[in-house]
Amino acid sequence: MVAVTAAALEKRVSEGVTIGAPASVISDAPYGFGNMGILVPGSLKELGDLPQLMSLLAPRPLKV
């Protein structure tokens, strides 16, 4: 999520690559795995979920 956000905001990044990234941070189950530190309070409301962040890279390539 950090790399996707940075790439979306920084136009000097020519492409993005994610490895093992979740498809969404929205879940019915409690977070029992992964790095909770990547979740920013209020980010869903202000920025959107990962698909919305990923779309901000367009037209630059993003490998998921």
C-alpha positions, 0 to 999 in steps of 0.5 A: 500500500505504501509503494502504491500510494507513493507511485500514485503521488509521485509522477517521476515513478515510471511503473509500479510492482506489488508482490503479495499485496492484498486486493483490498484492505476491506475485510469482514475478518479481523486482521491476523496477518500482515503489517498493520502499520500500512493502514493509515487511519481515515485513508479509506475515506480520504483516498479510497481502497487499493483499487482506487489508489492503483488506478491513479498510476494510469497510464503508467504500468502496474504489475500486481 
